[in-house]
């Protein structure tokens, strides 16, 4: 059960990192583009 919670937390950290990256790219370029999922 603890490993499920850890995995979920790591996934949330990754999602937040992608959101921060998208916002940073928008601030730098002024062009909104959504990052694609690289896990596939």
mmCIF entry with sequence, helices, sheets and N, C-alpha, C, O atoms, coordinates in Angstrom:
data_MODEL
# 
_entry.id   MODEL 
# 
_entity.id                         1 
_entity.type                       polymer 
_entity.pdbx_number_of_molecules   1 
# 
_entity_poly.entity_id                      1 
_entity_poly.type                           'polypeptide(L)' 
_entity_poly.nstd_linkage                   no 
_entity_poly.nstd_monomer                   no 
_entity_poly.pdbx_seq_one_letter_code       
;(UNK)(UNK)(UNK)(UNK)(UNK)(UNK)(UNK)(UNK)(UNK)(UNK)(UNK)(UNK)(UNK)(UNK)(UNK)(UNK)
(UNK)(UNK)(UNK)(UNK)(UNK)(UNK)(UNK)(UNK)(UNK)(UNK)(UNK)(UNK)(UNK)(UNK)(UNK)(UNK)
(UNK)(UNK)(UNK)(UNK)(UNK)(UNK)(UNK)(UNK)
;
_entity_poly.pdbx_seq_one_letter_code_can   XXXXXXXXXXXXXXXXXXXXXXXXXXXXXXXXXXXXXXXX 
_entity_poly.pdbx_strand_id                 A 
# 
loop_
_entity_poly_seq.entity_id 
_entity_poly_seq.num 
_entity_poly_seq.mon_id 
_entity_poly_seq.hetero 
1 1  UNK n 
1 2  UNK n 
1 3  UNK n 
1 4  UNK n 
1 5  UNK n 
1 6  UNK n 
1 7  UNK n 
1 8  UNK n 
1 9  UNK n 
1 10 UNK n 
1 11 UNK n 
1 12 UNK n 
1 13 UNK n 
1 14 UNK n 
1 15 UNK n 
1 16 UNK n 
1 17 UNK n 
1 18 UNK n 
1 19 UNK n 
1 20 UNK n 
1 21 UNK n 
1 22 UNK n 
1 23 UNK n 
1 24 UNK n 
1 25 UNK n 
1 26 UNK n 
1 27 UNK n 
1 28 UNK n 
1 29 UNK n 
1 30 UNK n 
1 31 UNK n 
1 32 UNK n 
1 33 UNK n 
1 34 UNK n 
1 35 UNK n 
1 36 UNK n 
1 37 UNK n 
1 38 UNK n 
1 39 UNK n 
1 40 UNK n 
# 
_struct_asym.id          A 
_struct_asym.entity_id   1 
# 
_struct_conf.conf_type_id            HELX_P 
_struct_conf.id                      HELX_P1 
_struct_conf.pdbx_PDB_helix_id       AA1 
_struct_conf.beg_label_comp_id       UNK 
_struct_conf.beg_label_asym_id       A 
_struct_conf.beg_label_seq_id        2 
_struct_conf.pdbx_beg_PDB_ins_code   ? 
_struct_conf.end_label_comp_id       UNK 
_struct_conf.end_label_asym_id       A 
_struct_conf.end_label_seq_id        29 
_struct_conf.pdbx_end_PDB_ins_code   ? 
_struct_conf.beg_auth_comp_id        UNK 
_struct_conf.beg_auth_asym_id        A 
_struct_conf.beg_auth_seq_id         2 
_struct_conf.end_auth_comp_id        UNK 
_struct_conf.end_auth_asym_id        A 
_struct_conf.end_auth_seq_id         29 
_struct_conf.pdbx_PDB_helix_class    1 
_struct_conf.details                 ? 
_struct_conf.pdbx_PDB_helix_length   28 
# 
_struct_conf_type.id          HELX_P 
_struct_conf_type.criteria    ? 
_struct_conf_type.reference   ? 
# 
loop_
_atom_site.group_PDB 
_atom_site.id 
_atom_site.type_symbol 
_atom_site.label_atom_id 
_atom_site.label_alt_id 
_atom_site.label_comp_id 
_atom_site.label_asym_id 
_atom_site.label_entity_id 
_atom_site.label_seq_id 
_atom_site.pdbx_PDB_ins_code 
_atom_site.Cartn_x 
_atom_site.Cartn_y 
_atom_site.Cartn_z 
_atom_site.occupancy 
_atom_site.B_iso_or_equiv 
_atom_site.pdbx_formal_charge 
_atom_site.auth_seq_id 
_atom_site.auth_comp_id 
_atom_site.auth_asym_id 
_atom_site.auth_atom_id 
_atom_site.pdbx_PDB_model_num 
ATOM 1   N N  . UNK A 1 1  ? 0.826 -1.192 0.000   1.00 0.00 ? 1  UNK A N  1 
ATOM 2   C CA . UNK A 1 1  ? 0.000 0.000  0.000   1.00 0.00 ? 1  UNK A CA 1 
ATOM 3   C C  . UNK A 1 1  ? 0.874 1.261  0.000   1.00 0.00 ? 1  UNK A C  1 
ATOM 4   O O  . UNK A 1 1  ? 0.563 2.252  -0.661  1.00 0.00 ? 1  UNK A O  1 
ATOM 5   N N  . UNK A 1 2  ? 1.962 1.196  0.750   1.00 0.00 ? 2  UNK A N  1 
ATOM 6   C CA . UNK A 1 2  ? 2.846 2.355  0.817   1.00 0.00 ? 2  UNK A CA 1 
ATOM 7   C C  . UNK A 1 2  ? 3.476 2.653  -0.546  1.00 0.00 ? 2  UNK A C  1 
ATOM 8   O O  . UNK A 1 2  ? 3.665 3.819  -0.894  1.00 0.00 ? 2  UNK A O  1 
ATOM 9   N N  . UNK A 1 3  ? 3.800 1.622  -1.315  1.00 0.00 ? 3  UNK A N  1 
ATOM 10  C CA . UNK A 1 3  ? 4.403 1.823  -2.633  1.00 0.00 ? 3  UNK A CA 1 
ATOM 11  C C  . UNK A 1 3  ? 3.415 2.482  -3.603  1.00 0.00 ? 3  UNK A C  1 
ATOM 12  O O  . UNK A 1 3  ? 3.825 3.242  -4.480  1.00 0.00 ? 3  UNK A O  1 
ATOM 13  N N  . UNK A 1 4  ? 2.131 2.197  -3.453  1.00 0.00 ? 4  UNK A N  1 
ATOM 14  C CA . UNK A 1 4  ? 1.121 2.856  -4.282  1.00 0.00 ? 4  UNK A CA 1 
ATOM 15  C C  . UNK A 1 4  ? 1.092 4.346  -3.983  1.00 0.00 ? 4  UNK A C  1 
ATOM 16  O O  . UNK A 1 4  ? 1.009 5.168  -4.896  1.00 0.00 ? 4  UNK A O  1 
ATOM 17  N N  . UNK A 1 5  ? 1.160 4.688  -2.720  1.00 0.00 ? 5  UNK A N  1 
ATOM 18  C CA . UNK A 1 5  ? 1.166 6.098  -2.333  1.00 0.00 ? 5  UNK A CA 1 
ATOM 19  C C  . UNK A 1 5  ? 2.425 6.792  -2.852  1.00 0.00 ? 5  UNK A C  1 
ATOM 20  O O  . UNK A 1 5  ? 2.360 7.924  -3.329  1.00 0.00 ? 5  UNK A O  1 
ATOM 21  N N  . UNK A 1 6  ? 3.574 6.112  -2.759  1.00 0.00 ? 6  UNK A N  1 
ATOM 22  C CA . UNK A 1 6  ? 4.825 6.681  -3.263  1.00 0.00 ? 6  UNK A CA 1 
ATOM 23  C C  . UNK A 1 6  ? 4.744 6.888  -4.773  1.00 0.00 ? 6  UNK A C  1 
ATOM 24  O O  . UNK A 1 6  ? 5.137 7.939  -5.279  1.00 0.00 ? 6  UNK A O  1 
ATOM 25  N N  . UNK A 1 7  ? 4.234 5.889  -5.491  1.00 0.00 ? 7  UNK A N  1 
ATOM 26  C CA . UNK A 1 7  ? 4.123 6.001  -6.950  1.00 0.00 ? 7  UNK A CA 1 
ATOM 27  C C  . UNK A 1 7  ? 3.194 7.146  -7.337  1.00 0.00 ? 7  UNK A C  1 
ATOM 28  O O  . UNK A 1 7  ? 3.481 7.891  -8.274  1.00 0.00 ? 7  UNK A O  1 
ATOM 29  N N  . UNK A 1 8  ? 2.106 7.286  -6.634  1.00 0.00 ? 8  UNK A N  1 
ATOM 30  C CA . UNK A 1 8  ? 1.162 8.375  -6.922  1.00 0.00 ? 8  UNK A CA 1 
ATOM 31  C C  . UNK A 1 8  ? 1.812 9.730  -6.650  1.00 0.00 ? 8  UNK A C  1 
ATOM 32  O O  . UNK A 1 8  ? 1.607 10.682 -7.404  1.00 0.00 ? 8  UNK A O  1 
ATOM 33  N N  . UNK A 1 9  ? 2.589 9.815  -5.585  1.00 0.00 ? 9  UNK A N  1 
ATOM 34  C CA . UNK A 1 9  ? 3.265 11.069 -5.261  1.00 0.00 ? 9  UNK A CA 1 
ATOM 35  C C  . UNK A 1 9  ? 4.299 11.425 -6.321  1.00 0.00 ? 9  UNK A C  1 
ATOM 36  O O  . UNK A 1 9  ? 4.414 12.590 -6.702  1.00 0.00 ? 9  UNK A O  1 
ATOM 37  N N  . UNK A 1 10 ? 5.046 10.447 -6.800  1.00 0.00 ? 10 UNK A N  1 
ATOM 38  C CA . UNK A 1 10 ? 6.041 10.697 -7.845  1.00 0.00 ? 10 UNK A CA 1 
ATOM 39  C C  . UNK A 1 10 ? 5.354 11.145 -9.126  1.00 0.00 ? 10 UNK A C  1 
ATOM 40  O O  . UNK A 1 10 ? 5.859 12.025 -9.823  1.00 0.00 ? 10 UNK A O  1 
ATOM 41  N N  . UNK A 1 11 ? 4.217 10.555 -9.440  1.00 0.00 ? 11 UNK A N  1 
ATOM 42  C CA . UNK A 1 11 ? 3.479 10.962 -10.638 1.00 0.00 ? 11 UNK A CA 1 
ATOM 43  C C  . UNK A 1 11 ? 3.000 12.409 -10.517 1.00 0.00 ? 11 UNK A C  1 
ATOM 44  O O  . UNK A 1 11 ? 3.059 13.169 -11.484 1.00 0.00 ? 11 UNK A O  1 
ATOM 45  N N  . UNK A 1 12 ? 2.531 12.783 -9.340  1.00 0.00 ? 12 UNK A N  1 
ATOM 46  C CA . UNK A 1 12 ? 2.080 14.165 -9.130  1.00 0.00 ? 12 UNK A CA 1 
ATOM 47  C C  . UNK A 1 12 ? 3.237 15.147 -9.253  1.00 0.00 ? 12 UNK A C  1 
ATOM 48  O O  . UNK A 1 12 ? 3.072 16.238 -9.799  1.00 0.00 ? 12 UNK A O  1 
ATOM 49  N N  . UNK A 1 13 ? 4.407 14.765 -8.748  1.00 0.00 ? 13 UNK A N  1 
ATOM 50  C CA . UNK A 1 13 ? 5.591 15.617 -8.871  1.00 0.00 ? 13 UNK A CA 1 
ATOM 51  C C  . UNK A 1 13 ? 5.927 15.815 -10.339 1.00 0.00 ? 13 UNK A C  1 
ATOM 52  O O  . UNK A 1 13 ? 6.236 16.929 -10.762 1.00 0.00 ? 13 UNK A O  1 
ATOM 53  N N  . UNK A 1 14 ? 5.870 14.741 -11.120 1.00 0.00 ? 14 UNK A N  1 
ATOM 54  C CA . UNK A 1 14 ? 6.134 14.840 -12.552 1.00 0.00 ? 14 UNK A CA 1 
ATOM 55  C C  . UNK A 1 14 ? 5.127 15.720 -13.259 1.00 0.00 ? 14 UNK A C  1 
ATOM 56  O O  . UNK A 1 14 ? 5.496 16.530 -14.109 1.00 0.00 ? 14 UNK A O  1 
ATOM 57  N N  . UNK A 1 15 ? 3.855 15.572 -12.915 1.00 0.00 ? 15 UNK A N  1 
ATOM 58  C CA . UNK A 1 15 ? 2.812 16.415 -13.520 1.00 0.00 ? 15 UNK A CA 1 
ATOM 59  C C  . UNK A 1 15 ? 3.044 17.891 -13.195 1.00 0.00 ? 15 UNK A C  1 
ATOM 60  O O  . UNK A 1 15 ? 2.901 18.754 -14.061 1.00 0.00 ? 15 UNK A O  1 
ATOM 61  N N  . UNK A 1 16 ? 3.401 18.170 -11.953 1.00 0.00 ? 16 UNK A N  1 
ATOM 62  C CA . UNK A 1 16 ? 3.664 19.556 -11.571 1.00 0.00 ? 16 UNK A CA 1 
ATOM 63  C C  . UNK A 1 16 ? 4.887 20.101 -12.297 1.00 0.00 ? 16 UNK A C  1 
ATOM 64  O O  . UNK A 1 16 ? 4.907 21.269 -12.685 1.00 0.00 ? 16 UNK A O  1 
ATOM 65  N N  . UNK A 1 17 ? 5.902 19.273 -12.484 1.00 0.00 ? 17 UNK A N  1 
ATOM 66  C CA . UNK A 1 17 ? 7.102 19.709 -13.202 1.00 0.00 ? 17 UNK A CA 1 
ATOM 67  C C  . UNK A 1 17 ? 6.764 20.064 -14.654 1.00 0.00 ? 17 UNK A C  1 
ATOM 68  O O  . UNK A 1 17 ? 7.287 21.039 -15.193 1.00 0.00 ? 17 UNK A O  1 
ATOM 69  N N  . UNK A 1 18 ? 5.894 19.278 -15.283 1.00 0.00 ? 18 UNK A N  1 
ATOM 70  C CA . UNK A 1 18 ? 5.479 19.573 -16.657 1.00 0.00 ? 18 UNK A CA 1 
ATOM 71  C C  . UNK A 1 18 ? 4.700 20.875 -16.696 1.00 0.00 ? 18 UNK A C  1 
ATOM 72  O O  . UNK A 1 18 ? 4.901 21.688 -17.599 1.00 0.00 ? 18 UNK A O  1 
ATOM 73  N N  . UNK A 1 19 ? 3.818 21.086 -15.734 1.00 0.00 ? 19 UNK A N  1 
ATOM 74  C CA . UNK A 1 19 ? 3.057 22.335 -15.686 1.00 0.00 ? 19 UNK A CA 1 
ATOM 75  C C  . UNK A 1 19 ? 3.980 23.542 -15.530 1.00 0.00 ? 19 UNK A C  1 
ATOM 76  O O  . UNK A 1 19 ? 3.782 24.567 -16.182 1.00 0.00 ? 19 UNK A O  1 
ATOM 77  N N  . UNK A 1 20 ? 4.986 23.421 -14.668 1.00 0.00 ? 20 UNK A N  1 
ATOM 78  C CA . UNK A 1 20 ? 5.939 24.512 -14.478 1.00 0.00 ? 20 UNK A CA 1 
ATOM 79  C C  . UNK A 1 20 ? 6.710 24.759 -15.768 1.00 0.00 ? 20 UNK A C  1 
ATOM 80  O O  . UNK A 1 20 ? 6.945 25.909 -16.141 1.00 0.00 ? 20 UNK A O  1 
ATOM 81  N N  . UNK A 1 21 ? 7.105 23.689 -16.449 1.00 0.00 ? 21 UNK A N  1 
ATOM 82  C CA . UNK A 1 21 ? 7.812 23.837 -17.715 1.00 0.00 ? 21 UNK A CA 1 
ATOM 83  C C  . UNK A 1 21 ? 6.971 24.528 -18.767 1.00 0.00 ? 21 UNK A C  1 
ATOM 84  O O  . UNK A 1 21 ? 7.472 25.380 -19.501 1.00 0.00 ? 21 UNK A O  1 
ATOM 85  N N  . UNK A 1 22 ? 5.696 24.172 -18.849 1.00 0.00 ? 22 UNK A N  1 
ATOM 86  C CA . UNK A 1 22 ? 4.802 24.814 -19.818 1.00 0.00 ? 22 UNK A CA 1 
ATOM 87  C C  . UNK A 1 22 ? 4.636 26.291 -19.507 1.00 0.00 ? 22 UNK A C  1 
ATOM 88  O O  . UNK A 1 22 ? 4.655 27.119 -20.418 1.00 0.00 ? 22 UNK A O  1 
ATOM 89  N N  . UNK A 1 23 ? 4.474 26.634 -18.239 1.00 0.00 ? 23 UNK A N  1 
ATOM 90  C CA . UNK A 1 23 ? 4.305 28.033 -17.864 1.00 0.00 ? 23 UNK A CA 1 
ATOM 91  C C  . UNK A 1 23 ? 5.574 28.832 -18.121 1.00 0.00 ? 23 UNK A C  1 
ATOM 92  O O  . UNK A 1 23 ? 5.512 29.986 -18.544 1.00 0.00 ? 23 UNK A O  1 
ATOM 93  N N  . UNK A 1 24 ? 6.729 28.217 -17.864 1.00 0.00 ? 24 UNK A N  1 
ATOM 94  C CA . UNK A 1 24 ? 8.000 28.893 -18.116 1.00 0.00 ? 24 UNK A CA 1 
ATOM 95  C C  . UNK A 1 24 ? 8.197 29.128 -19.607 1.00 0.00 ? 24 UNK A C  1 
ATOM 96  O O  . UNK A 1 24 ? 8.624 30.208 -20.016 1.00 0.00 ? 24 UNK A O  1 
ATOM 97  N N  . UNK A 1 25 ? 7.887 28.123 -20.420 1.00 0.00 ? 25 UNK A N  1 
ATOM 98  C CA . UNK A 1 25 ? 8.011 28.272 -21.870 1.00 0.00 ? 25 UNK A CA 1 
ATOM 99  C C  . UNK A 1 25 ? 7.087 29.386 -22.368 1.00 0.00 ? 25 UNK A C  1 
ATOM 100 O O  . UNK A 1 25 ? 7.461 30.140 -23.266 1.00 0.00 ? 25 UNK A O  1 
ATOM 101 N N  . UNK A 1 26 ? 5.898 29.495 -21.799 1.00 0.00 ? 26 UNK A N  1 
ATOM 102 C CA . UNK A 1 26 ? 4.976 30.562 -22.194 1.00 0.00 ? 26 UNK A CA 1 
ATOM 103 C C  . UNK A 1 26 ? 5.519 31.937 -21.814 1.00 0.00 ? 26 UNK A C  1 
ATOM 104 O O  . UNK A 1 26 ? 5.425 32.885 -22.594 1.00 0.00 ? 26 UNK A O  1 
ATOM 105 N N  . UNK A 1 27 ? 6.086 32.040 -20.621 1.00 0.00 ? 27 UNK A N  1 
ATOM 106 C CA . UNK A 1 27 ? 6.628 33.332 -20.187 1.00 0.00 ? 27 UNK A CA 1 
ATOM 107 C C  . UNK A 1 27 ? 7.809 33.765 -21.051 1.00 0.00 ? 27 UNK A C  1 
ATOM 108 O O  . UNK A 1 27 ? 7.986 34.953 -21.319 1.00 0.00 ? 27 UNK A O  1 
ATOM 109 N N  . UNK A 1 28 ? 8.616 32.798 -21.485 1.00 0.00 ? 28 UNK A N  1 
ATOM 110 C CA . UNK A 1 28 ? 9.805 33.127 -22.270 1.00 0.00 ? 28 UNK A CA 1 
ATOM 111 C C  . UNK A 1 28 ? 9.435 33.460 -23.707 1.00 0.00 ? 28 UNK A C  1 
ATOM 112 O O  . UNK A 1 28 ? 9.926 34.442 -24.264 1.00 0.00 ? 28 UNK A O  1 
ATOM 113 N N  . UNK A 1 29 ? 8.565 32.641 -24.318 1.00 0.00 ? 29 UNK A N  1 
ATOM 114 C CA . UNK A 1 29 ? 8.274 32.804 -25.742 1.00 0.00 ? 29 UNK A CA 1 
ATOM 115 C C  . UNK A 1 29 ? 6.985 33.561 -26.016 1.00 0.00 ? 29 UNK A C  1 
ATOM 116 O O  . UNK A 1 29 ? 6.846 34.163 -27.081 1.00 0.00 ? 29 UNK A O  1 
ATOM 117 N N  . UNK A 1 30 ? 6.036 33.548 -25.081 1.00 0.00 ? 30 UNK A N  1 
ATOM 118 C CA . UNK A 1 30 ? 4.742 34.162 -25.315 1.00 0.00 ? 30 UNK A CA 1 
ATOM 119 C C  . UNK A 1 30 ? 3.820 33.297 -26.155 1.00 0.00 ? 30 UNK A C  1 
ATOM 120 O O  . UNK A 1 30 ? 2.714 33.715 -26.499 1.00 0.00 ? 30 UNK A O  1 
ATOM 121 N N  . UNK A 1 31 ? 4.262 32.106 -26.483 1.00 0.00 ? 31 UNK A N  1 
ATOM 122 C CA . UNK A 1 31 ? 3.488 31.179 -27.302 1.00 0.00 ? 31 UNK A CA 1 
ATOM 123 C C  . UNK A 1 31 ? 3.096 29.977 -26.455 1.00 0.00 ? 31 UNK A C  1 
ATOM 124 O O  . UNK A 1 31 ? 3.958 29.273 -25.928 1.00 0.00 ? 31 UNK A O  1 
ATOM 125 N N  . UNK A 1 32 ? 1.777 29.740 -26.325 1.00 0.00 ? 32 UNK A N  1 
ATOM 126 C CA . UNK A 1 32 ? 1.334 28.602 -25.522 1.00 0.00 ? 32 UNK A CA 1 
ATOM 127 C C  . UNK A 1 32 ? 1.370 27.331 -26.354 1.00 0.00 ? 32 UNK A C  1 
ATOM 128 O O  . UNK A 1 32 ? 0.765 27.251 -27.423 1.00 0.00 ? 32 UNK A O  1 
ATOM 129 N N  . UNK A 1 33 ? 2.082 26.351 -25.849 1.00 0.00 ? 33 UNK A N  1 
ATOM 130 C CA . UNK A 1 33 ? 2.058 25.032 -26.477 1.00 0.00 ? 33 UNK A CA 1 
ATOM 131 C C  . UNK A 1 33 ? 2.118 24.001 -25.374 1.00 0.00 ? 33 UNK A C  1 
ATOM 132 O O  . UNK A 1 33 ? 2.859 24.147 -24.401 1.00 0.00 ? 33 UNK A O  1 
ATOM 133 N N  . UNK A 1 34 ? 1.344 22.979 -25.535 1.00 0.00 ? 34 UNK A N  1 
ATOM 134 C CA . UNK A 1 34 ? 1.265 21.934 -24.532 1.00 0.00 ? 34 UNK A CA 1 
ATOM 135 C C  . UNK A 1 34 ? 2.316 20.869 -24.825 1.00 0.00 ? 34 UNK A C  1 
ATOM 136 O O  . UNK A 1 34 ? 2.436 20.393 -25.954 1.00 0.00 ? 34 UNK A O  1 
ATOM 137 N N  . UNK A 1 35 ? 3.074 20.501 -23.797 1.00 0.00 ? 35 UNK A N  1 
ATOM 138 C CA . UNK A 1 35 ? 4.096 19.489 -23.956 1.00 0.00 ? 35 UNK A CA 1 
ATOM 139 C C  . UNK A 1 35 ? 3.430 18.134 -24.168 1.00 0.00 ? 35 UNK A C  1 
ATOM 140 O O  . UNK A 1 35 ? 2.405 17.841 -23.553 1.00 0.00 ? 35 UNK A O  1 
ATOM 141 N N  . UNK A 1 36 ? 4.006 17.312 -25.030 1.00 0.00 ? 36 UNK A N  1 
ATOM 142 C CA . UNK A 1 36 ? 3.451 15.991 -25.299 1.00 0.00 ? 36 UNK A CA 1 
ATOM 143 C C  . UNK A 1 36 ? 4.029 14.996 -24.304 1.00 0.00 ? 36 UNK A C  1 
ATOM 144 O O  . UNK A 1 36 ? 5.107 15.201 -23.745 1.00 0.00 ? 36 UNK A O  1 
ATOM 145 N N  . UNK A 1 37 ? 3.305 13.940 -24.103 1.00 0.00 ? 37 UNK A N  1 
ATOM 146 C CA . UNK A 1 37 ? 3.720 12.893 -23.176 1.00 0.00 ? 37 UNK A CA 1 
ATOM 147 C C  . UNK A 1 37 ? 4.837 12.071 -23.815 1.00 0.00 ? 37 UNK A C  1 
ATOM 148 O O  . UNK A 1 37 ? 4.640 11.478 -24.875 1.00 0.00 ? 37 UNK A O  1 
ATOM 149 N N  . UNK A 1 38 ? 5.993 12.032 -23.183 1.00 0.00 ? 38 UNK A N  1 
ATOM 150 C CA . UNK A 1 38 ? 7.159 11.342 -23.741 1.00 0.00 ? 38 UNK A CA 1 
ATOM 151 C C  . UNK A 1 38 ? 7.243 9.891  -23.284 1.00 0.00 ? 38 UNK A C  1 
ATOM 152 O O  . UNK A 1 38 ? 8.193 9.190  -23.633 1.00 0.00 ? 38 UNK A O  1 
ATOM 153 N N  . UNK A 1 39 ? 6.273 9.432  -22.517 1.00 0.00 ? 39 UNK A N  1 
ATOM 154 C CA . UNK A 1 39 ? 6.355 8.061  -21.983 1.00 0.00 ? 39 UNK A CA 1 
ATOM 155 C C  . UNK A 1 39 ? 5.908 7.010  -22.982 1.00 0.00 ? 39 UNK A C  1 
ATOM 156 O O  . UNK A 1 39 ? 6.045 5.817  -22.710 1.00 0.00 ? 39 UNK A O  1 
ATOM 157 N N  . UNK A 1 40 ? 5.373 7.412  -24.135 1.00 0.00 ? 40 UNK A N  1 
ATOM 158 C CA . UNK A 1 40 ? 4.878 6.438  -25.112 1.00 0.00 ? 40 UNK A CA 1 
ATOM 159 C C  . UNK A 1 40 ? 5.880 6.163  -26.177 1.00 0.00 ? 40 UNK A C  1 
ATOM 160 O O  . UNK A 1 40 ? 5.620 5.365  -27.078 1.00 0.00 ? 40 UNK A O  1 
# 
